[in-house]
Amino acid sequence: MKIVFDLDGTICFSGKPLSEKMIKALDLLVNKGHEIIFASARPIRDLLPVIPEHMHHYPMVGGNGAFVAAGGEILSAVHFDKDTTDSLLQLIKKYEATYLIDSKWDYAYTGAEDHPIRRNVDPEQRAQLRRLEELEEIVKIVILHSLDQQSLLSKLQQLPIVIHMHGSEDIIDISPVGVDKWAGLQALGLRSQEFIAFGNDANDMSMFKHAQRSICVGNHPELASMATEKIINEEERVVDKVIHLFHERVAVE
């Protein structure tokens, strides 16, 4: 069976790498013949530091579906078209927004150095921090702060883009139209109803819709309403659920 795991708030917490307990639980599944896939809001660059090196070749969806990787290589990255990029940059300038903007690998950042997101960006210095105009193709934008976040959001909603608001954080996560985790999973060859999904936030809804079985970690109201199972967002409970899957008679394809 293919088992898809979101990362932050689902199997890793407070931006820290997977714990030894979590790694051992995931290894149990792999040793039994299951296939693990990671699906995160993080770009692949920032996904790698939180998982152990022996999992770096696993299939991955990053940037909420904008990036697809397998075998240690990025297979594809969906970027904004020129017109949409121009409109987004005009709004960023108009509302004096601070941001994290990703290209296929490098990034531009103008937020505070002590912002929680900054701590998770390229901690192993695999990429280059560049000026915005140096990025060739923009794949993902996170608006951290602006003069008027609500007005900016209203303007953004008029563009052909995908927007996610993460939990209680007042940030705006923007991807190209047609990009979501389910689209990324399809690019990896997954089919509807052939996988189990773990997630905790709105950006997991697209894959929950197509999962044979879905486990909501925490209490996101919309996601929880779609889930077949719910557990509290404590690492011990998630580890227990993963180990429980190991002992269940879940078919291995």
C-alpha positions in Angstrom: 0.0 0.0 0.0 1.1 3.5 -0.7 1.0 5.8 2.4 1.3 9.5 1.9 2.5 11.7 4.8 2.3 15.5 5.1 5.2 16.7 7.2 4.8 19.8 9.4 2.2 19.3 12.1 1.6 15.7 11.0 4.8 13.7 11.5 7.3 16.4 12.3 6.6 19.2 14.8 7.9 22.7 15.6 10.0 22.7 12.4 12.3 20.0 13.7 13.4 16.9 11.8 11.6 13.6 12.2 12.3 12.1 15.6 14.0 8.8 16.0 10.7 7.2 17.1 8.9 8.5 14.0 11.7 7.3 11.7 11.7 3.8 13.2 7.9 3.7 12.8 8.1 4.7 9.1 10.9 2.2 8.6 8.6 -0.5 9.9 6.1 0.2 7.2 8.8 0.2 4.4 10.3 -3.1 5.7 6.8 -4.6 5.5 6.6 -3.6 1.8 4.6 -0.4 1.9 5.7 2.6 -0.1 6.0 5.9 1.7 5.5 9.2 -0.1 6.0 12.7 1.4 3.6 15.5 0.5 4.5 18.9 2.0 4.0 22.6 1.6 7.8 22.9 1.8 9.7 23.0 -1.5 11.9 19.9 -2.0 14.9 21.9 -0.9 13.4 22.4 2.6 11.8 19.1 2.8 15.1 17.2 2.7 16.6 18.5 5.9 13.7 17.2 8.1 13.9 13.6 6.8 16.8 11.2 7.3 19.2 10.7 4.4 18.1 7.1 3.7 14.6 8.5 2.8 15.9 11.2 0.4 15.1 9.0 -2.6 11.5 8.4 -1.6 8.8 9.9 -3.9 7.9 13.5 -2.8 5.5 16.2 -3.5 6.7 19.7 -2.5 5.3 23.2 -2.6 1.7 21.8 -2.2 2.1 20.0 -5.5 4.3 22.4 -7.5 7.3 20.1 -7.1 7.5 16.4 -7.8 10.6 14.4 -7.0 11.7 10.8 -6.9 15.0 8.9 -6.7 16.6 12.0 -5.3 15.9 14.2 -8.3 13.3 16.9 -9.0 11.2 15.6 -11.9 9.0 18.6 -12.4 8.3 22.1 -11.1 5.2 24.1 -12.1 5.7 27.8 -12.3 3.5 30.8 -12.7 3.0 32.1 -16.2 4.4 35.6 -17.1 1.2 37.5 -16.9 0.3 36.0 -13.5 3.8 36.6 -12.2 3.7 40.3 -13.3 0.3 40.7 -11.5 1.6 39.1 -8.3 4.7 41.2 -8.2 2.7 44.4 -8.8 0.5 43.5 -5.8 3.5 42.7 -3.6 5.0 46.1 -4.4 1.7 47.9 -4.0 1.0 46.4 -0.5 4.7 46.5 0.5 4.5 42.8 1.3 7.3 40.8 2.8 7.7 37.4 1.3 9.4 34.0 0.7 9.4 33.4 -3.0 10.8 30.1 -4.4 12.1 29.3 -7.9 12.9 25.6 -8.7 15.8 25.7 -6.2 16.9 29.2 -5.1 14.7 31.7 -3.3 14.1 35.4 -2.3 13.2 36.4 1.2 12.4 39.8 2.7 10.8 38.9 6.0 12.2 39.2 9.5 15.2 37.0 10.3 13.4 35.7 13.5 10.2 34.7 11.6 9.4 31.0 12.2 9.3 30.4 8.5 12.8 31.7 8.0 14.2 29.1 10.4 12.9 26.4 8.1 14.2 27.9 4.8 17.4 26.2 3.5 18.9 25.4 6.9 21.6 23.3 5.2 22.5 26.1 2.7 21.7 23.9 -0.4 20.5 26.9 -2.4 21.2 30.6 -2.9 19.3 33.6 -1.3 18.8 35.8 -4.3 17.2 39.1 -5.2 13.7 38.7 -6.6 14.6 39.9 -10.0 17.3 37.2 -10.2 14.8 34.3 -9.9 14.1 33.0 -13.4 10.8 31.2 -12.8 8.6 31.6 -9.7 7.1 28.4 -8.4 5.7 29.4 -5.0 5.0 32.6 -3.0 4.4 33.0 0.7 3.2 36.4 1.8 4.3 37.0 5.4 3.1 40.5 6.1 1.7 43.5 4.2 0.2 46.9 4.7 -3.3 45.4 4.5 -3.3 41.6 4.4 -7.1 41.3 4.0 -7.2 43.7 1.0 -4.2 42.0 -0.6 -6.0 38.6 -0.2 -9.1 40.0 -1.9 -7.0 41.2 -4.8 -5.1 37.9 -5.0 -8.4 35.9 -5.1 -9.1 37.6 -8.5 -6.1 36.0 -10.1 -5.7 32.5 -11.6 -3.8 31.1 -8.6 -4.3 28.6 -5.7 -4.3 30.2 -2.2 -3.9 28.4 1.1 -4.1 30.0 4.6 -2.3 27.8 7.1 -4.1 27.3 10.4 -4.1 30.4 12.5 -1.0 31.9 10.9 -1.7 35.2 9.1 0.3 34.2 6.0 -0.9 33.7 2.4 0.5 30.7 0.6 0.2 31.0 -3.2 0.7 28.4 -5.9 0.1 28.3 -9.7 -3.4 27.4 -10.8 -4.0 23.6 -11.0 -1.4 22.9 -8.3 -2.4 20.9 -5.3 -1.1 17.8 -3.5 -3.4 15.5 -5.4 -2.1 16.8 -8.7 1.4 16.2 -7.5 0.5 12.6 -6.4 -1.0 12.0 -9.8 2.2 13.1 -11.4 3.9 10.4 -9.4 1.5 7.8 -10.8 -1.0 7.5 -7.9 -4.6 6.7 -8.6 -7.7 7.5 -6.6 -8.5 5.1 -3.7 -5.1 3.3 -3.8 -3.4 5.1 -0.9 -3.7 6.1 2.7 -3.1 9.8 3.6 -2.0 11.5 6.8 -2.5 15.3 7.0 -3.4 18.2 9.3 -4.3 21.3 7.3 -6.4 22.7 4.4 -3.7 22.0 1.9 -4.2 18.2 2.5 -7.9 18.3 1.5 -7.2 17.5 -2.2 -5.4 14.3 -1.3 -8.0 13.3 1.4 -10.7 13.5 -1.3 -9.0 10.7 -3.2 -7.5 8.6 -0.4 -8.9 5.1 0.4 -8.3 6.0 4.0 -7.4 9.4 5.6 -6.1 10.2 9.0 -6.5 13.8 10.2 -3.9 14.8 12.8 -5.3 17.6 15.0 -8.6 19.3 14.7 -8.8 21.3 11.4 -12.6 21.4 11.0 -12.8 21.1 7.2 -10.1 18.4 6.9 -11.5 16.5 9.9 -14.9 16.4 8.3 -13.4 14.6 5.3 -11.2 12.2 7.3 -12.0 8.5 7.9 -10.0 8.8 11.2 -8.9 11.5 13.6 -6.1 11.6 16.1 -4.8 14.4 18.4 -1.7 16.2 17.2 0.7 14.6 19.6 3.8 12.8 18.3 3.2 9.8 20.4 -0.3 9.3 19.1 0.9 9.6 15.5 3.7 7.1 16.1 1.2 4.7 17.7 -1.1 5.1 14.6 1.8 4.4 12.2 2.8 1.3 14.2 -0.8 0.2 14.3 -0.8 0.3 10.5 2.2 -2.0 10.5 0.3 -4.6 12.5 -2.9 -4.2 10.5 -3.5 -6.4 7.5 -3.2 -3.6 5.0 -2.7 -4.9 1.5 0.7 -4.3 0.0 0.5 -3.8 -3.7 
